[in-house]
């Protein structure tokens, strides 16, 4: 089934929490390890604009559907960050814009050079880069949705669960777009398949790896995906990736879990 980009743009709204009883956090605060994971997630959502910046210098910007999606996607991810920042604020943890900006500055020359590197490499790949972008996005969004669902299940908190499920619901729309686009673009280009497979196999890392320390990545992956139930989620993501044209046999998320756990 084709993804209706016009409907997605028309129906895009901020994830809501006004109707949720978040005052419950005052009586039932979240444990430190979960707040640590939520802070990681919040930082990732707020840094989406940097990923968008990098994509706007690639061939993806010239595709009407992709550029329209990225605009709405960036807004929704920002709203996810706002919702998580609100929960953190109720626990006395302030996520201020200046702090987020400072974290970006600390990334240094790697962050400043990222658009240049992305532009050079992607334009060498040409239109096949868009397929790589779509596959990469599909993996990231599946990982994010699984992370939100896992945290909701692990905590089963009356104030947190409903909010995380709403965020995961919006992430599922992002998954649908990326996956639909990736499947179609990979199917029509063996070169795109080779490029995407190479990129995933050699460069993919858990979402947030570029902005957080190894210790934070290990904490989040360990809390959410360690144990039998967590591994089921990881294997499910890898199965979806492997089902895309030319991606058979890849186990990039399981491989990443093993690396951060080592």
C-alpha positions in Angstrom: 0.0 0.0 0.0 1.3 3.4 -1.0 2.1 5.9 1.8 -0.2 8.9 1.6 2.2 11.8 2.2 -0.6 14.4 1.8 -2.7 12.8 4.5 0.4 12.5 6.7 1.2 16.2 6.4 -2.5 17.2 6.9 -3.0 15.0 10.0 0.4 15.8 11.7 -0.2 17.2 15.2 1.9 17.5 18.3 1.9 14.4 20.5 -0.6 15.4 23.3 -0.3 14.9 27.0 -2.7 17.5 28.4 -5.3 14.9 29.1 -2.9 12.6 30.9 -2.7 12.7 34.7 1.0 13.4 35.0 0.7 14.7 38.5 1.0 11.0 39.4 4.8 11.4 39.1 4.8 13.4 42.3 3.6 10.4 44.2 5.2 7.7 42.0 8.4 9.2 40.6 10.4 7.2 38.0 13.6 5.5 39.1 17.0 7.0 38.3 17.8 4.4 35.6 14.6 5.2 33.7 15.1 9.0 34.0 18.6 8.4 32.6 17.1 6.6 29.6 14.4 9.3 29.1 17.0 12.0 29.1 18.9 10.1 26.4 15.7 9.8 24.4 15.0 13.5 24.8 18.4 14.4 23.6 18.0 12.2 20.5 14.7 13.8 19.7 16.0 17.3 20.1 19.0 16.6 17.8 16.7 15.4 15.0 17.2 18.9 13.4 20.9 18.1 13.0 20.1 15.0 11.0 17.6 17.0 8.9 20.4 19.6 8.3 22.7 16.8 7.0 20.0 15.4 4.7 19.2 18.8 3.2 22.5 18.8 1.4 21.9 15.4 -0.2 19.9 14.3 -3.3 17.0 13.6 -0.9 16.1 17.3 -0.8 15.2 17.2 -4.5 12.5 14.5 -4.0 9.1 16.1 -3.3 7.7 13.4 -1.1 10.9 12.9 0.8 11.4 16.6 1.5 7.7 17.0 2.5 8.1 14.0 4.9 11.3 15.3 6.4 9.6 18.6 7.2 6.7 17.0 9.1 9.0 14.3 10.6 11.3 16.9 12.1 8.4 18.7 13.7 7.0 15.5 15.2 10.3 14.4 16.6 10.8 17.9 18.2 7.4 17.5 19.8 8.5 14.1 21.2 11.4 15.9 22.8 9.1 18.5 24.3 6.9 15.8 25.8 9.9 13.9 27.3 11.4 17.2 28.6 8.1 17.8 30.4 8.2 14.5 32.2 11.8 15.1 33.1 10.9 18.6 34.4 8.4 17.0 36.7 11.3 15.2 38.2 13.4 18.3 38.6 15.5 17.7 35.5 15.5 20.7 33.3 16.3 20.2 29.6 16.9 23.8 28.4 17.6 24.9 24.8 21.0 26.4 25.9 22.0 23.0 27.3 21.0 21.2 24.1 22.9 23.8 22.1 26.0 23.4 24.3 25.9 19.7 23.7 26.0 20.2 20.0 28.9 22.6 20.3 30.8 19.9 22.2 30.5 17.6 19.2 33.2 19.9 17.7 34.5 19.7 14.2 32.9 16.3 13.5 29.5 18.0 13.7 30.5 21.0 11.7 32.0 18.9 9.0 29.1 16.4 8.9 27.1 18.3 6.2 30.1 18.7 4.0 30.9 15.0 4.3 27.3 14.1 3.7 27.1 16.3 0.7 30.2 14.9 -1.0 29.4 11.3 -0.4 25.7 11.4 -1.2 26.1 13.4 -4.4 28.7 10.9 -5.6 26.1 8.2 -5.0 23.4 10.2 -6.9 19.8 9.3 -6.7 20.7 5.9 -5.2 21.6 7.7 -2.0 17.9 8.3 -1.4 17.4 4.6 -1.1 20.3 4.5 1.5 18.6 7.3 3.4 15.3 5.5 3.4 16.7 2.2 4.7 18.8 4.0 7.3 15.7 5.9 8.5 13.6 2.7 8.6 16.1 1.1 10.9 16.4 4.1 13.2 12.6 4.6 13.4 12.0 0.9 14.1 14.7 1.1 16.8 13.1 4.2 18.4 9.5 2.7 18.3 10.8 -0.5 19.9 12.6 1.5 22.6 9.5 3.4 23.5 7.4 0.3 23.7 10.0 -1.6 25.7 10.3 1.2 28.3 6.5 1.5 28.5 6.3 -2.3 29.2 9.2 -2.3 31.7 7.9 0.5 33.8 4.1 0.0 33.4 3.8 3.4 35.0 0.3 5.0 34.9 1.8 8.4 33.9 4.5 7.2 31.5 3.0 4.3 29.6 0.3 6.2 27.8 2.6 8.9 26.7 5.3 6.6 25.4 2.7 4.6 23.4 1.5 7.8 21.8 5.0 8.7 20.8 5.5 5.1 19.5 2.3 5.5 17.5 3.7 8.5 15.6 7.0 6.7 15.1 5.0 3.9 13.4 3.9 6.3 10.7 7.6 7.3 10.2 8.4 3.6 9.9 5.7 3.2 7.2 7.1 6.0 5.1 10.7 5.0 5.3 10.0 1.3 4.7 7.6 1.9 1.8 10.2 4.2 0.1 13.1 1.9 0.9 11.4 -1.2 -0.6 10.5 0.5 -3.8 13.8 2.2 -4.4 15.9 -0.8 -3.5 13.8 -3.1 -5.8 14.6 -0.9 -8.8 18.3 -0.5 -8.3 20.9 -3.3 -7.6 23.4 -0.5 -7.1 21.3 1.1 -4.4 21.1 -2.3 -2.7 24.9 -2.6 -2.6 25.3 0.9 -1.3 22.7 0.5 1.4 24.0 -2.9 2.5 27.6 -1.5 2.7 26.4 1.6 4.7 24.4 -0.5 7.2 27.1 -3.1 7.6 29.9 -0.7 8.2 28.5 2.5 9.6 25.2 1.9 11.4 25.2 2.5 15.2 22.4 2.7 17.7 20.4 5.9 17.5 22.1 8.5 19.7 25.6 7.1 19.5 26.9 10.2 17.8 25.7 12.6 20.5 26.0 10.5 23.7 28.9 8.8 25.4 29.5 5.0 25.1 28.4 4.6 28.7 25.0 6.2 28.0 24.5 4.1 24.9 25.4 0.9 26.8 23.0 1.9 29.6 20.1 2.5 27.3 20.6 -0.6 25.2 21.1 -2.7 28.3 18.0 -1.5 30.1 15.8 -1.8 27.1 17.1 -4.7 25.1 18.9 -7.1 27.4 17.2 -10.3 28.3 14.9 -12.6 26.3 12.2 -10.0 25.7 14.6 -7.3 24.7 16.4 -9.7 22.3 13.0 -10.5 20.7 12.6 -6.8 19.8 16.1 -6.6 18.4 15.6 -9.7 16.3 12.3 -8.4 15.0 14.0 -5.2 13.8 16.7 -7.2 12.0 14.1 -9.4 10.4 12.3 -6.4 9.0 15.5 -5.0 7.6 16.6 -8.3 6.2 13.2 -8.6 4.3 14.1 -5.5 2.2 15.5 -6.1 -1.3 19.2 -6.9 -1.1 19.4 -6.8 2.7 19.0 -10.6 3.5 21.2 -11.8 6.3 22.0 -8.5 7.9 21.8 -8.5 11.7 23.0 -4.9 12.4 20.9 -4.3 15.5 21.9 -7.6 17.2 25.5 -6.9 16.2 25.4 -3.5 17.8 23.9 -4.9 21.0 26.7 -7.3 21.3 29.3 -4.6 20.7 27.9 -2.2 23.4 27.5 -5.1 25.8 31.1 -6.3 25.4 
